[in-house]
Amino acid sequence: MPLDLKKQNYCERQWAISTRSLENEFDIGTQRVHLLEEIKNIFFKFVEESNFSENACIALYYRLFLFSTLVLMQVIESKGVSVGGVSMSDLLPVWTSSQKWSASASDTAALEAALGNINYSLKLLMHDLENEH
């Protein structure tokens, strides 16, 4: 079911703000984000359903970026290939920043509730990858 125009515009605007925020804060542009279309689909689904605030959307995008990156790292490393150029210490500031963005959002409780499974998975992935290095 397509989004109505108002919701579509809101999602597009929040996507643009969120992707620009990650690029401005960490120099990670969308061209460096793996599984970008999947992340965008999930982002739009969350934002459409919950109409998250701007700060919550930024936190959401950071978490989805982290999740996709960590899953990809785990898959690659499970095949015995070392992931060069990216480490957990490089990604922890993104996690910390996502928590700050969430804490500053007026709808932090709704965001964190919606992200419950993703947050749990992120913590497990971060723990696993920290212990492998």
C-alpha positions in Angstrom: 0.0 0.0 0.0 1.6 3.3 -1.1 2.1 6.0 1.4 -0.1 9.0 1.2 1.7 12.1 -0.2 2.0 13.9 3.2 3.5 10.8 4.9 5.8 10.1 1.9 7.1 13.7 2.0 7.7 13.4 5.7 9.6 10.1 5.3 11.7 11.5 2.5 12.5 14.6 4.4 13.5 12.6 7.5 15.6 10.2 5.4 17.5 13.2 3.9 18.1 14.7 7.3 19.2 11.4 8.8 21.5 10.4 6.1 23.1 13.9 6.0 23.5 13.8 9.8 25.5 10.5 9.6 27.6 12.0 6.8 28.2 15.3 8.7 28.9 13.6 12.0 31.0 10.6 10.9 31.8 11.2 7.2 29.8 8.2 6.3 27.8 9.0 3.2 25.2 6.8 1.7 27.6 5.5 -0.9 29.4 3.8 2.0 26.3 2.2 3.5 25.8 -1.4 2.8 22.2 -2.6 2.1 21.1 1.0 1.7 17.8 0.1 0.0 16.8 -2.4 2.7 17.7 0.2 5.4 15.6 2.8 3.6 12.6 0.4 3.4 12.8 -0.4 7.1 13.4 3.3 8.0 10.3 4.3 6.0 8.2 1.5 7.6 9.1 2.7 11.1 8.7 6.4 10.4 5.4 5.8 8.6 4.0 3.8 11.4 5.2 5.9 14.3 5.7 9.4 12.8 8.9 9.7 14.7 10.4 13.1 15.5 13.5 14.3 13.7 15.9 13.3 16.5 14.3 9.9 16.7 14.6 9.4 13.0 18.3 10.2 13.1 18.8 7.7 16.0 16.8 5.1 14.0 18.9 5.6 10.9 22.2 5.3 12.9 20.9 2.0 14.5 19.9 0.6 11.1 23.3 1.5 9.6 25.0 -0.1 12.6 22.8 -3.2 12.4 23.5 -3.8 8.7 27.2 -3.1 9.0 27.6 -5.5 12.0 25.6 -8.2 10.4 27.7 -7.9 7.2 30.9 -8.0 9.3 29.8 -11.0 11.2 28.8 -12.9 8.0 32.1 -12.1 6.3 34.2 -13.0 9.4 32.2 -16.2 9.8 33.6 -17.2 6.4 37.1 -16.7 7.8 37.7 -13.4 6.0 39.1 -10.5 8.0 37.2 -7.3 7.6 39.9 -4.7 7.1 39.5 -1.0 7.7 36.5 -1.3 10.0 36.6 -2.2 13.7 34.2 -2.1 16.6 36.1 0.9 18.0 35.3 2.7 14.8 31.6 2.0 15.1 31.1 2.5 18.9 30.9 6.3 18.5 27.9 5.8 16.1 26.2 3.7 18.7 26.9 6.4 21.4 25.6 9.1 19.1 22.4 7.2 18.3 21.7 6.9 22.0 22.3 10.7 22.4 19.9 11.4 19.5 17.3 9.1 21.0 17.7 10.6 24.5 17.1 14.1 23.0 14.0 13.0 21.1 10.6 13.9 22.5 9.4 10.3 21.6 12.4 8.4 22.9 10.2 5.8 24.7 8.3 5.0 21.6 11.5 4.8 19.5 13.3 2.5 22.0 10.2 0.3 22.3 9.9 0.0 18.5 13.6 -0.8 18.3 13.6 -3.4 21.1 14.6 -6.4 18.9 17.1 -4.4 16.9 18.7 -3.0 20.1 19.0 -6.5 21.5 20.5 -7.8 18.3 22.9 -4.9 18.1 24.2 -5.5 21.6 24.8 -9.2 20.8 26.5 -8.4 17.6 28.7 -5.8 19.2 29.6 -8.2 22.0 30.4 -11.0 19.6 32.6 -8.8 17.3 34.4 -7.2 20.3 35.3 -10.6 21.6 36.6 -11.8 18.2 39.2 -8.9 18.0 
